[in-house]
Amino acid sequence: MSPGPARGRTSAADGGAPRRGPVRRWQLVRAGSDAVPPSTRRFMARARQRRMRAALPWAVAAGVLALAGLVAWTLLGTGLFGVREVRVEGAGLVTPVQVHDAVGVPDGVPLARVDLAAAARRVGALPAVERATVSRDWPGALVVRVTERTPVAAVPQGEAFALIDRNGVAFRTVDRRPAELPQVTVAHPATNDPGTRAALEVLVALTPELRAQLVDVSVEGLARISLRLRGDRTVVWGDATRGPDKARVATALLDEDAARIDVSAPDVVTFR
C-alpha cells in the first residue's frame, strides 16, 4: 500500500506549494427531545422541581422583607401618613389651641413616629387638665381625650378666687366665687399643703344639711378649723380627725338657737 499524500508535502509539479487535504466543516445541531431518553428527561424535571422548591422560601422571604421595608419607609420616612389634624375631645376649660400647642407635634410629622405618651404628658401638664390620652386615627389625625379637673371649693386670693379640685390643685382663677362652691380659707392652697388637705377632709365629711348651710371652711391652723354657716353661725371643728362624728353631732344641733357650736370633741359638745 502506497502512503497517501502527506500534509505539507511539496512536489515539483506543484511548483513547491504545499498540498492541502479536504477541509472539514463542523456544525452544532440541536438534538430533538426524542433524542433524550425518557428516564433522563424525568430526572432533569425532578431536579428542576427540587431547585424551585428550595428557592421558593427564600424568594417569599425576600418578597416579605421588601414589602415590609416599603411599608416602613412609607409610614416612617414620608409625609404620606403625616399629622394633618389634632382632634380634641372633652375640653371645656382649655381651648383646642392650647391643647394643640401642648401636644407639640408639627404638621406633617409621620403619624407612626409620634410619641403618644410624651404628648399626653405635655397635655396633662396644663393646669386645668387632670389627665389626658393621645391616640392615632389613621391616616392623618391625633385624637386627644381630656379629663378636666372638677372644682370642689374656691379659695380667696385677694380680689379673685382660686378654684381647687379634690386633690387641692389650684387650676383656675375667677373673679367671683361660683355660688355652688363653698369657700375655703387657707394661706397657701396647694396639693401638698397640710391646711388645704385638712380643709378638703372636712368638706368630704360634711352631711348634706351642713353643706347646704356652709359659707366658709377656715383653716387658721391644723387644730383650729372652723365652719361659718348662714345666719352668722360658727361651728368649731378643731382638727380634721373624726370628721363623720363631728358632722353628725353638728347636724343634730342645727335646729338649736345657738350662734356657736363646738364639736372639736364630739363626745363633749358645747353650744351657746
CORZIPE-V671317 format. One record per helix or strand of 3 or more residues. SS is the DSSP state (hx for helix, st for strand). FROM is the first residue (numbers start at 1). LEN is the number of residues. If there is no record, write none. Layout:
# CORZIPE-V671317
SS | FROM | LEN
SS | FROM | LEN
This chain:
# CORZIPE-V671317
hx | 33 | 3
hx | 38 | 40
st | 85 | 5
hx | 96 | 8
hx | 111 | 3
hx | 116 | 9
st | 129 | 9
st | 141 | 8
st | 153 | 5
st | 160 | 5
st | 170 | 5
st | 182 | 4
hx | 194 | 12
hx | 208 | 6
st | 214 | 8
st | 224 | 6
st | 233 | 6
hx | 243 | 10
st | 260 | 3
